[in-house]
Amino acid sequence: MKFLLGLLLVQSCMICLAFSFSSNLTDQSALLAFRNEITTDPNNILAGNWTTKISFCNWVGVSCSRQRQRVRALELRNMGLQGTISPYVGNLSFLVKLDLRNNSFHGPLTHEIGRLSRMKALILQENKVQGIIPPTLFHCRLLQSISLSNNLFSGQIPEELGTLSKVQILYLGFNNFTGTIPSSLANLSTLQVFGLSDNAMSGSIPWTTFNISSLFEIDLTNNRFSGSLAVDICQLCPRLQGLYLSSNYLGGQIPSLLSNCSELTALSLSSNRFEGSILRNIGNLHMLELLYLGGNNFEGTLPPSLGNMSNLWQLAIEGNYIQGHIPPELARLSNLRELSLGDNNLTGIIPEQIFNISSLQDIYMNFNFLDGNLPTTAVFCLPSLEALALGGNRLSGNIPYFLSNSSKLSVLSLENNLFSGPIPTSLGNLELLKKLYMAHNQLTTENGSPQLSFLTALTRCRSLEELDFSNNPIDGILPNSIGNFSSSFQSFFAFGCQIRGPIPREIGSLKNLIFLGLSRNNVSRSIPSSVGALKSLQRLYLDGNKLEGLIPQELCQLLRVGELSLQSNVLLGPIPACIGNLRHLQQLDLSSNNLNSSIPMSLWTLEYLLFLNLSTNSLGGSMPSQMRMSNVMNKMDLSKNQIEGIIPPTIGSFKVLIALNLSRNSFQGLIPESFGDLAGLEFMDLSYNNISGTIPRSLQKLRFLTYLNLSYNKLSGEIPNKGSFVNFTAQSFMGNEALCGQSIPQIPTCTIRNTHKMQTIQIFLKFIVKTRKKKKKKKIFFLE
């Protein structure tokens, strides 16, 4: 008997071992099939580690149960893997967790995923999985966490999702889902976090669906939801901590009961259509850390109770219609990092106490009507300050020196105010400063020195990228130290600053400079050849100065330049023949100089040129008949020169030309018939030339033409009377003695002819002539 019992026990163990071996082989085969669908393994992890030489339970990313040695978790996050998710993953029947986040898996989510009945966590975020959520997923009844965000899923969110009653975390954001939120989600009684941001969802938010006591975060940011906030949202979601609804089409007023959401830490309602006043008792939200109300239609004043939210570290109410003063109570927000009140209608002074909030990193109060002075005493300190934007106000007084002690400051925006006094050289202490905007103020140099000493100081800011002090009465000379700016320096704007003297040749050291603007100053002497060393330059504005001499050939080395403005100077000589090297040039303005010689042929090879102005010079020669057709030329002005010869018909192929001015030259010949093909032409001036012949009737097709001046030429014949010509007066044609028209005051009337009568007379005359010729021939024959 004992022998039989022992035999049965051995048999049972053998069967268990065989079954276990078979099950293990199934898991191993499934994993190998999964590996085979991986097309890219940048770190060679799976190819090198997933081999049959070792137990699959020891493979990277695989976790097994202790007793049965079955795969319980597959975690391959952040490995840079590419490929599809193998359907064989459905054979891992004991799998509890599948985590493939932050890879590049693509294709649809396999329907076999529904076979994983024990799975509790499905994490596929940050991949490229596409298509719909497979309906088989709803067989995974134990799922607690689903994260499909940052993929390419599309379609509607299925109603069946509401059958997964154990789900606590549901992230579906950053996909292409459409439609409305299914009401079945109300069945997710244990749901804690619902994320659906950055999709294309629409309709009203079904607030009763979120009547879930466990829910503490709702994120519907950047969709197309409409409607309003639920009045009783705090009763529906008593544990609500985060409510993110920014960038939708929500409107109406904020419900007054919202202040009862005592656990709320984040409220984001920006970029919607909310209106009315900000709740007076919003300060009751003592736990609030983030408050985003910007980009709405809020009006009224800022409630002083905002100062009661002691945990607040981000307050953003920019882009509304808030008026009145900034409440000094805001200075009580000792943890505040960001204060954004820009683009409102705020008035009065900035409370001094705000400049004592040591935690502040970003202050945005630009584009308001704030006035008064900033505090100047050293008592104030903003040690954490990184960005200060006060532009577009009415602030006055000196730039405070205490800002130079904010060693972390990277952006300082003070433009469009009434600041006066010297630009502090102490700003050079800001080693992390990247952007400095001071344009449109009344700033000067220190001690009235002709040298712009503040520029020398700013060269110590080795992170500086952009500098703009345009439209200030600087009245000084650019120092040679301008060449000492660091390699990070990209933009230098000093328009209208009364800068005088030469451009230092050291400017050629700014190898990474992209924008250089010195327009409307008193800069003199010649353009230094060292400008040609600015290999990264894309925009060069030197117009409105007293520059003289030749245009240096070195400008042709600026191969990335897109806009070149040298107009209104005293430049002379020819346009460099190498101008055609500037293949990216889009705007060229050399007008109002003393340039002579002919226009170089290479200029007409610039295929991206949109705007060309060479007017008011002494350019001569003729325009080439074989100039390249332009598909982008928008405006061309060659007026007030000495150009002669015919007008090239090729100009008629400049399909997007809007304005053409060839006036006050010595052009001859005809107006090209091809000008009728300039379908978008709005302005054309050919006056004061020697153009002859008739006005082409093809010009009647120019339906957008609103200005036409053909006066003082040698045109003849009848003025066309259709299309835009019905709106033109004698001013367009005066000084052409042989022109005539129909019903144009001050223009001679053309002789009216009876066409049928003239044809009859012509036939009769021909008959008489033929008869006389015949008689004459007969008479001559008789005499012979």
Residue pairs with C-beta under 8 A, 6 or more apart in sequence:
20 68
20 69
23 68
23 70
24 56
24 69
24 70
26 91
26 93
27 56
27 70
27 71
27 91
27 92
27 94
28 52
28 56
29 88
29 91
30 71
30 86
30 88
30 89
30 90
30 91
30 92
31 50
31 56
31 59
31 62
31 71
31 74
31 92
32 50
33 86
33 88
34 74
34 85
34 86
34 88
34 89
35 46
35 47
35 50
36 86
37 83
37 84
37 85
37 86
38 46
38 81
38 82
38 83
39 82
39 83
40 80
40 81
40 82
40 83
40 104
41 47
41 79
41 80
41 81
42 79
42 80
43 79
43 80
45 60
45 61
45 79
46 60
46 76
46 81
49 59
49 60
50 56
50 59
50 60
55 69
56 62
56 64
56 71
57 63
57 64
57 69
57 71
60 76
61 74
61 75
61 76
61 79
62 71
62 73
62 74
63 71
63 72
63 73
63 74
63 75
64 70
64 71
64 72
65 72
65 94
68 94
70 93
70 94
71 92
71 94
71 95
72 94
72 95
72 96
72 97
73 95
73 96
73 97
73 98
73 99
74 89
74 92
74 95
74 97
74 98
74 99
74 100
75 97
75 99
76 99
76 100
76 103
77 99
77 100
77 101
77 102
77 103
77 123
78 101
78 102
78 103
79 103
80 103
80 104
81 100
81 103
81 104
81 105
82 103
82 104
82 105
82 106
83 104
83 105
83 106
84 105
84 106
84 107
85 100
85 105
85 107
85 109
85 110
85 113
85 129
86 110
87 110
87 111
87 112
88 112
89 95
89 98
89 110
89 112
89 113
89 116
90 110
90 112
90 113
90 114
90 115
90 116
91 112
91 115
92 116
93 115
93 116
93 117
93 118
94 118
95 116
95 118
95 119
96 118
96 119
96 120
96 121
97 119
97 120
97 121
97 123
98 116
98 119
98 121
98 122
98 123
98 124
99 121
99 123
100 123
100 124
100 127
101 123
101 124
101 125
101 126
101 127
101 147
102 125
102 126
102 127
103 126
103 127
104 127
104 128
105 124
105 127
105 128
105 129
106 127
106 128
106 129
106 130
107 129
107 130
107 131
108 129
108 130
108 131
108 132
108 134
109 124
109 129
109 131
109 133
109 134
109 137
109 153
110 134
111 134
111 135
111 136
112 136
113 122
113 134
113 136
113 137
113 140
114 134
114 135
114 136
114 137
114 138
114 139
114 140
115 136
115 139
116 140
117 139
117 140
117 141
117 142
118 142
119 140
119 142
119 143
120 142
120 143
120 144
120 145
120 166
121 143
121 144
121 145
122 137
122 140
122 143
122 145
122 146
122 147
122 148
123 145
123 147
124 147
124 148
124 151
125 147
125 148
125 149
125 150
125 151
125 171
126 149
126 150
126 151
127 150
127 151
128 151
128 152
129 148
129 151
129 152
129 153
130 151
130 152
130 153
130 154
131 152
131 153
131 154
131 155
132 153
132 154
132 155
132 158
133 148
133 153
133 155
133 157
133 158
133 161
135 158
135 160
137 143
138 158
138 160
138 161
138 163
138 164
140 164
141 163
141 164
141 165
141 166
142 166
143 164
143 166
143 167
144 166
144 167
144 168
144 169
144 190
145 167
145 168
145 169
146 164
146 167
146 169
146 170
146 171
146 172
147 169
147 171
148 171
148 172
148 175
149 171
149 172
149 173
149 174
149 175
149 195
150 173
150 174
150 175
151 174
151 175
152 175
152 176
153 172
153 175
153 176
153 177
154 175
154 176
154 177
154 178
155 177
155 178
155 179
156 177
156 178
156 179
156 180
156 182
157 172
157 177
157 179
157 181
157 182
157 196
157 201
158 182
159 182
159 183
159 184
160 184
161 170
161 182
161 184
161 185
162 182
162 183
162 184
162 185
162 186
162 187
162 188
163 184
163 187
164 188
165 187
165 188
165 189
165 190
166 190
167 188
167 190
167 191
168 190
168 191
168 192
168 193
168 214
169 192
169 193
170 188
170 191
170 193
170 194
170 195
171 193
171 195
172 195
172 196
172 199
173 195
173 196
173 197
173 198
173 199
173 219
173 221
174 197
174 198
174 199
175 198
175 199
176 199
176 200
177 196
177 199
177 200
177 201
178 199
178 200
178 201
178 202
179 201
179 202
179 203
180 201
180 202
180 203
180 204
180 206
181 196
181 201
181 203
181 205
181 206
181 209
182 209
183 206
183 209
185 191
185 194
185 209
185 210
186 208
186 209
186 210
186 211
186 212
188 212
189 212
189 214
190 214
191 212
191 214
191 215
192 214
192 215
192 216
192 217
193 215
193 216
193 217
193 219
194 210
194 215
194 217
194 218
194 219
195 217
195 219
196 219
196 220
196 223
197 219
197 220
197 221
197 222
197 223
197 244
198 221
198 222
198 223
199 222
199 223
200 223
200 224
201 220
201 223
201 224
201 225
202 223
202 224
202 225
202 226
203 225
203 226
203 227
204 225
204 226
204 227
205 220
205 225
205 227
205 230
205 245
205 250
207 230
207 233
207 236
208 236
210 218
210 236
210 237
211 236
211 237
212 236
212 237
213 237
213 238
213 239
214 239
215 237
215 239
215 240
216 237
216 239
216 240
216 241
216 242
216 263
217 240
217 241
217 242
217 243
217 244
218 237
218 240
218 242
218 243
218 244
218 245
219 242
219 244
220 244
220 245
220 248
221 244
221 245
221 246
221 247
221 248
221 268
222 246
222 247
222 248
223 247
223 248
224 248
224 249
225 245
225 248
225 249
225 250
226 248
226 249
226 250
226 251
227 250
227 251
227 252
228 250
228 251
228 252
228 253
229 245
229 250
229 252
229 254
229 255
229 258
230 236
230 255
231 255
231 257
232 255
232 257
233 240
233 243
233 255
233 257
233 258
233 261
234 240
234 257
234 258
234 260
234 261
235 257
237 261
238 263
239 263
240 261
240 263
240 264
241 263
241 264
241 265
241 266
241 287
242 264
242 265
242 266
243 261
243 264
243 266
243 267
243 268
243 269
244 266
244 268
245 268
245 269
245 272
246 268
246 269
246 270
246 271
246 272
246 292
247 270
247 271
247 272
248 271
248 272
249 272
249 273
250 269
250 272
250 273
250 274
251 272
251 273
251 274
251 275
252 274
252 275
252 276
253 274
253 275
253 276
253 277
254 269
254 274
254 276
254 278
254 279
256 279
256 281
258 267
258 279
258 282
259 279
259 281
259 282
259 284
259 285
260 284
261 285
262 284
262 285
262 286
262 287
263 287
264 285
264 287
264 288
265 287
265 288
265 289
265 290
265 311
266 288
266 289
266 290
267 285
267 288
267 290
267 291
267 292
268 290
268 292
269 292
269 293
269 296
270 292
270 293
270 294
270 295
270 296
270 316
271 294
271 295
271 296
272 295
272 296
273 296
273 297
274 293
274 296
274 297
274 298
275 296
275 297
275 298
275 299
276 298
276 299
276 300
277 298
277 299
277 300
277 301
278 293
278 298
278 300
278 302
278 303
278 317
278 322
279 303
280 303
280 305
281 303
281 305
282 291
282 303
282 305
282 306
282 309
283 303
283 304
283 305
283 306
283 307
283 308
283 309
284 305
284 308
285 291
285 309
286 308
286 309
286 310
286 311
287 311
288 309
288 311
288 312
289 311
289 312
289 313
289 314
290 312
290 313
290 314
291 309
291 312
291 314
291 315
291 316
291 317
292 314
292 316
293 316
293 317
293 320
294 316
294 317
294 318
294 319
294 320
294 340
295 318
295 319
295 320
296 319
296 320
297 320
297 321
298 317
298 320
298 321
298 322
299 320
299 321
299 322
299 323
300 322
300 323
300 324
301 322
301 323
301 324
301 325
302 317
302 322
302 324
302 325
302 326
302 327
302 330
302 341
302 346
303 327
304 327
304 329
305 329
306 312
306 315
306 327
306 329
306 330
306 333
307 327
307 329
307 330
307 331
307 332
307 333
308 329
308 332
309 333
310 332
310 333
310 334
310 335
311 335
312 333
312 335
312 336
313 335
313 336
313 337
313 338
313 359
314 336
314 337
314 338
315 330
315 333
315 336
315 338
315 339
315 340
316 338
316 340
317 340
317 341
317 344
318 340
318 341
318 342
318 343
318 344
318 364
319 342
319 343
319 344
320 343
320 344
321 344
321 345
322 341
322 344
322 345
322 346
323 344
323 345
323 346
323 347
324 346
324 347
324 348
325 346
325 347
325 348
325 349
326 341
326 346
326 348
326 350
326 351
326 354
326 365
326 370
327 351
328 351
328 353
328 354
330 336
330 339
330 351
330 354
331 351
331 353
331 354
331 356
331 357
333 357
334 357
334 358
334 359
335 359
336 357
336 359
336 360
337 359
337 360
337 361
337 362
337 384
338 360
338 361
338 362
338 364
339 354
339 360
339 362
339 363
339 364
339 365
340 362
340 364
341 364
341 365
341 368
342 364
342 365
342 366
342 367
342 368
342 389
343 366
343 367
343 368
344 367
344 368
345 368
345 369
346 365
346 368
346 369
346 370
347 368
347 369
347 370
347 371
348 370
348 371
348 372
349 370
349 371
349 372
349 373
350 365
350 370
350 372
350 374
350 390
350 395
352 375
352 380
354 360
354 363
355 374
355 375
355 380
355 381
355 382
355 402
356 379
356 380
356 381
357 382
358 381
358 382
358 383
358 384
359 384
360 382
360 384
360 385
361 384
361 385
361 386
361 387
361 408
362 385
362 386
362 387
363 385
363 387
363 388
363 389
363 390
364 387
364 389
365 389
365 390
365 393
366 389
366 390
366 391
366 392
366 393
366 413
367 391
367 392
367 393
368 392
368 393
369 393
369 394
370 390
370 393
370 394
370 395
371 393
371 394
371 395
371 396
372 395
372 396
372 397
373 395
373 396
373 397
373 398
374 390
374 395
374 397
374 399
374 400
375 400
375 402
376 397
376 398
376 400
376 401
376 402
377 402
378 401
378 402
378 405
380 400
380 402
381 402
381 405
381 406
382 388
382 402
382 403
382 406
383 405
383 406
383 407
383 408
384 406
384 408
385 403
385 406
385 408
385 409
386 408
386 409
386 410
386 411
387 409
387 410
387 411
387 412
387 413
388 403
388 406
388 409
388 411
388 412
388 413
389 411
389 413
390 413
390 414
390 417
391 413
391 414
391 415
391 416
391 417
391 437
392 415
392 416
392 417
393 416
393 417
394 417
394 418
395 414
395 417
395 418
395 419
396 417
396 418
396 419
396 420
397 419
397 420
397 421
398 419
398 420
398 421
398 422
398 424
399 414
399 419
399 421
399 423
399 424
399 427
399 438
399 443
401 424
401 426
403 409
403 412
403 427
404 424
404 426
404 427
404 429
404 430
405 429
406 430
407 429
407 430
407 431
407 432
408 432
409 430
409 432
409 433
410 432
410 433
410 434
410 435
410 463
411 433
411 434
411 435
412 427
412 430
412 433
412 435
412 436
412 437
413 435
413 437
414 437
414 438
414 441
415 437
415 438
415 439
415 440
415 441
415 468
416 439
416 440
416 441
417 440
417 441
418 441
418 442
419 438
419 441
419 442
419 443
420 441
420 442
420 443
420 444
421 443
421 444
422 443
422 444
422 445
422 446
422 447
422 454
423 438
423 443
423 444
423 445
423 446
423 454
423 469
424 446
424 454
425 446
425 453
425 454
425 456
425 457
426 457
427 433
427 436
427 454
427 457
427 458
427 461
428 454
428 456
428 457
428 458
428 459
428 460
428 461
429 460
430 461
431 460
431 461
431 462
431 463
432 463
433 458
433 461
433 463
433 464
434 463
434 464
434 465
434 466
434 488
435 464
435 465
435 466
436 458
436 461
436 464
436 466
436 467
436 468
436 469
437 466
437 468
438 468
438 469
438 472
439 468
439 469
439 470
439 471
439 472
439 493
439 495
440 470
440 471
440 472
441 471
441 472
442 472
442 473
443 469
443 472
443 473
443 474
444 472
444 473
444 474
444 475
445 451
445 452
445 453
445 454
445 474
445 475
445 476
446 453
446 454
449 476
450 475
450 476
450 477
451 476
451 477
451 479
452 474
452 476
452 477
452 478
452 479
452 499
453 479
455 478
455 479
455 481
455 482
456 479
456 481
456 484
458 464
458 467
458 485
459 481
459 482
459 484
459 485
459 486
461 486
462 486
462 488
463 486
463 488
464 485
464 486
464 488
464 489
465 488
465 489
465 490
465 491
466 490
466 491
467 489
467 491
467 492
467 493
468 491
468 493
468 494
469 493
469 494
469 497
470 493
470 494
470 495
470 496
470 497
470 517
471 495
471 496
471 497
472 497
473 497
473 498
474 494
474 497
474 498
474 499
475 497
475 498
475 499
475 500
476 498
476 499
476 500
477 499
477 500
477 501
478 499
478 501
478 502
478 503
478 504
478 507
478 523
479 504
480 504
480 506
481 506
482 504
482 506
482 507
482 510
483 504
483 506
483 507
483 508
483 509
483 510
484 506
484 509
485 492
485 510
487 511
487 512
488 512
489 510
489 512
489 513
490 512
490 513
490 514
490 515
490 536
491 513
491 514
491 515
492 510
492 513
492 515
492 516
492 517
493 515
493 517
494 517
494 518
494 521
495 517
495 518
495 519
495 520
495 521
495 541
496 519
496 520
496 521
497 521
498 521
498 522
499 518
499 521
499 522
499 523
500 521
500 522
500 523
500 524
501 523
501 524
501 525
502 523
502 524
502 525
502 526
502 528
503 518
503 523
503 525
503 527
503 528
503 531
503 542
504 528
505 528
505 529
505 530
506 530
507 516
507 528
507 530
507 531
507 534
508 528
508 530
508 531
508 532
508 533
508 534
509 533
510 534
511 533
511 534
511 535
511 536
512 536
513 534
513 536
513 537
514 536
514 537
514 538
514 539
515 537
515 538
515 539
516 534
516 537
516 539
516 540
516 541
516 542
517 539
517 541
518 541
518 542
518 545
519 541
519 542
519 543
519 544
519 545
519 565
520 543
520 544
520 545
521 544
521 545
522 545
522 546
523 542
523 545
523 546
523 547
524 545
524 546
524 547
524 548
525 547
525 548
525 549
526 547
526 548
526 549
526 550
526 552
527 542
527 547
527 549
527 551
527 552
527 555
527 566
528 552
529 552
529 553
529 554
530 554
531 537
531 540
531 552
531 554
531 555
531 558
532 552
532 553
532 554
532 555
532 556
532 557
532 558
533 554
533 557
534 540
534 558
535 557
535 558
535 559
535 560
536 560
537 558
537 560
537 561
538 560
538 561
538 562
538 563
538 584
539 561
539 562
539 563
540 555
540 558
540 561
540 563
540 564
540 565
541 563
541 565
542 565
542 566
542 569
543 565
543 566
543 567
543 568
543 569
543 589
544 567
544 568
544 569
545 568
545 569
546 569
546 570
547 566
547 569
547 570
547 571
548 569
548 570
548 571
548 572
549 571
549 572
549 573
550 571
550 572
550 573
550 574
551 566
551 571
551 573
551 575
551 576
551 590
551 595
552 576
553 576
553 578
555 564
555 576
555 582
556 576
556 578
556 579
556 581
556 582
557 581
558 564
558 582
559 581
559 582
559 583
559 584
560 584
561 582
561 584
561 585
562 584
562 585
562 586
562 587
563 585
563 586
563 587
564 582
564 585
564 587
564 588
564 589
565 587
565 589
566 589
566 590
566 593
567 589
567 590
567 591
567 592
567 593
567 613
568 591
568 592
568 593
569 592
569 593
570 593
570 594
571 590
571 593
571 594
571 595
572 593
572 594
572 595
572 596
573 595
573 596
573 597
574 595
574 596
574 597
574 598
574 600
575 590
575 595
575 597
575 599
575 600
575 603
575 614
575 619
576 600
577 600
577 601
577 602
578 602
579 585
579 588
579 600
579 602
579 603
579 606
580 600
580 601
580 602
580 603
580 605
580 606
581 602
582 606
583 606
583 607
583 608
584 608
585 606
585 608
585 609
586 608
586 609
586 610
586 611
587 609
587 610
587 611
588 603
588 606
588 609
588 611
588 612
588 613
588 614
589 611
589 613
590 613
590 614
590 617
591 613
591 614
591 615
591 616
591 617
591 637
592 615
592 616
592 617
593 616
593 617
594 617
594 618
595 614
595 617
595 618
595 619
596 617
596 618
596 619
596 620
597 619
597 620
597 621
598 619
598 620
598 621
598 622
599 614
599 619
599 621
599 623
599 638
599 643
601 624
601 627
603 612
604 624
604 627
604 628
605 628
607 628
607 630
607 631
607 632
608 632
609 630
609 632
609 633
610 632
610 633
610 634
610 635
611 634
611 635
612 633
612 635
612 636
612 637
612 638
613 635
613 636
613 637
614 637
614 638
614 641
615 637
615 638
615 639
615 640
615 641
615 661
616 639
616 640
616 641
617 640
617 641
618 641
618 642
619 638
619 641
619 642
619 643
620 641
620 642
620 643
620 644
621 643
621 644
621 645
622 643
622 644
622 645
622 646
623 643
623 645
623 647
623 648
624 648
625 646
625 648
625 649
625 650
626 650
627 648
627 650
627 651
628 650
629 650
629 653
629 654
630 653
630 654
630 657
631 654
631 655
631 656
632 656
633 654
633 656
633 657
634 656
634 657
634 658
634 659
635 657
635 658
635 659
635 660
636 651
636 654
636 657
636 659
636 660
636 661
637 659
637 661
638 661
638 662
638 665
639 661
639 662
639 663
639 664
639 665
639 685
640 663
640 664
640 665
641 664
641 665
642 665
642 666
643 662
643 665
643 666
643 667
644 665
644 666
644 667
644 668
645 667
645 668
645 669
646 667
646 668
646 669
646 670
647 662
647 667
647 669
647 670
647 671
647 672
647 686
647 691
648 672
649 672
649 673
649 674
650 674
651 657
651 660
651 672
651 674
651 675
651 678
652 672
652 673
652 674
652 675
652 676
652 677
652 678
653 674
653 677
654 678
655 677
655 678
655 679
655 680
656 680
657 678
657 680
657 681
658 680
658 681
658 682
658 683
659 681
659 682
659 683
659 684
660 678
660 681
660 683
660 684
660 685
661 683
661 684
661 685
662 685
662 686
662 689
663 685
663 686
663 687
663 688
663 689
663 709
664 687
664 688
664 689
665 688
665 689
666 689
666 690
667 686
667 689
667 690
667 691
668 689
668 690
668 691
668 692
669 691
669 692
669 693
670 691
670 692
670 693
670 696
671 686
671 691
671 693
671 695
671 696
671 699
671 710
671 715
672 696
673 696
673 698
674 698
675 681
675 684
675 696
675 698
675 699
675 702
676 696
676 697
676 698
676 699
676 700
676 701
676 702
677 698
677 701
678 702
679 701
679 702
679 704
680 704
681 702
681 704
681 705
682 704
682 705
682 706
682 707
683 705
683 706
683 707
684 705
684 707
684 708
684 709
685 707
685 708
685 709
686 709
686 710
686 713
687 709
687 710
687 711
687 712
687 713
687 735
688 711
688 712
688 713
689 712
689 713
690 713
690 714
691 710
691 713
691 714
691 715
692 713
692 714
692 715
692 716
693 715
693 716
693 717
694 715
694 716
694 717
694 718
695 710
695 715
695 717
695 719
695 720
695 739
697 720
699 705
699 708
699 720
699 723
699 724
699 725
700 720
700 722
700 723
700 724
700 725
701 723
702 723
702 724
703 723
703 724
704 724
705 723
705 724
706 724
706 727
708 724
708 725
708 728
708 732
709 731
709 732
710 732
710 733
710 736
711 731
711 732
711 733
711 734
711 735
711 736
712 734
712 735
712 736
713 735
713 736
714 736
714 738
715 733
715 736
715 738
715 739
716 736
716 738
716 739
717 738
717 739
717 740
718 739
718 740
718 741
718 742
718 750
719 725
719 733
719 739
719 740
719 741
719 742
719 744
719 747
721 741
721 742
721 743
728 744
729 744
729 745
730 744
730 745
730 746
730 747
733 739
733 741
733 744
733 747
734 746
739 747
739 748
740 747
740 748
740 749
740 750
740 751
741 747
741 748
741 749
741 750
742 749
742 750
743 749
